[in-house]
Amino acid sequence: MKPAPVQSEPDLSGRPGPSAVPDLSDGSALARRAAELDAADELAPLRELFTVAPGTVYLDGNSLGALPRHVPARMQEVITHEWGALGIRSWEESGWWTAPERIGDRIAPLVGAAPGTVVVGDSTSVNVFKALVAAVRTAGDDRDEILVDAETFPTDGYIAASAARMTGRRIVPYAPGDPIGPRTAAVLVNHVDYRTGRLHDLPAVTAAVHAAGAVVVWDLCHSAGALPVGLAAHGVDFAVGCTYKYLNGGPGSPAFLYVRPDLQASFDSPLPGWTSHVDPFGMEPGYTPADGAPRGRVGTPDILSMLALESALDVWEGVSVEAVRAKSLVLTDFFLECVSLGSVTPAAPELRGSQVSLRCENAGAVMKELIARGVVGDFRPPDILRFGFTPLYVGFGDALRAARVLGEVLA
């Protein structure tokens, strides 16, 4: 059936709205094209590596990625053998102690970083705090401003405000492209806007921050595992990111912290925990930081969730982020073509992450009905429907079905 036309506010991305609602019936040209695109999709076989409920179109991987099928068996082994049988011996015999750096090295190529520059542990919020305070300390005492993405995820703003109080700086709202002055110590930016899906220009912003003599911290929560980042290539100072979205690490899986190689020796973490000590089992009263990535550690690693993440990363073997990005752009283009609501996600590929956000009246109720009908996205107040497209397990037929069901709900 054809979805009814919907009156919506203007498309903030500049993408013109459709003059008529597309024909989404099974025999339509869009249905044939979806089938052709799925048949040609080189990533399509990866879908079998994931658990997605039958009859469900799962478009919420930008909040919680799907479960890789093999992870439960791995966790059973960890719990029954490594913890149950070996117990404390597993810190050495099963490699628990080195997991934060080992898993960091597996994430590094997915964000364009060198080995030894990424450590896994703690939450994104904790890592934002570490990175931002360290960035301010790196910049020096003569700079009294911290610029924070004005549209940032709220927690980043809360953390930045606390870091400013702690370091005697003040917060200044920032939009990528704004001028950066000589008083700026650090700039905190989200690579992809969590509400709109807008992708910010990491190379250009990083270059502008450096030209002003400041230090940049990037939040990669909505880009890691969805698109190329190029941390090393673009000279990024610090970056943080979660692992439970496009990296499919599981609910609350530990986040990661990146520190540029030449800044590691001077990285002054505000949370100098015992596991980041150069001799953690020496139990010395004074703190001497370890070298390299371990300096970003704090306390005892959360082994169960960390090893679930490590297992989940197996799905990336032989998969390039560039291939994922290529499919993501075609997939989100196709979905935008199929829907009749105004998009707040930019149409231009260079400005779009891997999600589509649509403006809709009664968005909360609409999303509840979509979920009831097997199309799982999420809602952000007051009027945003968010759909995250994870190319490892979402296909073009999924996109078409989601658009069709959305049309039915709106009708």
ABEGO torsion letter per residue (X at the ends): XBBBBBBBBBBAAGBBBBABBBBABAABAAAAAAAAAAAABAAAAAAAABBBBBGBBBAAAAABBBBBAAAAAAAAAAAAAAAAAAEAAAAAAAGAAAAAAAAAAAAAAAAGBBBGABBBEEBAAAAAAAAAAAAAAAAEAABABBBBBAABBAAAAAAAAAAAAAAGBBBBBBBBGBBBBAABABBBBBABBAAAGBBBBAAAAAAAAAAAGBBBBBBAAAABGABBAGAAAAGBABBBBBAABAAGAEBGBBBBBBBBAAAAAABBBABBBAAABABAAAGBABBBBBBEAAAABBBBBBAAAAAAAAAAAAAABGBBAAAAAAAAAAAAAAAAAABABBBABBABAAABBABBBBBBBGAAAAAAAAAAAGBBBBBBOAABBBBBBBAAABBAAAAAAAAAAAAAAAX
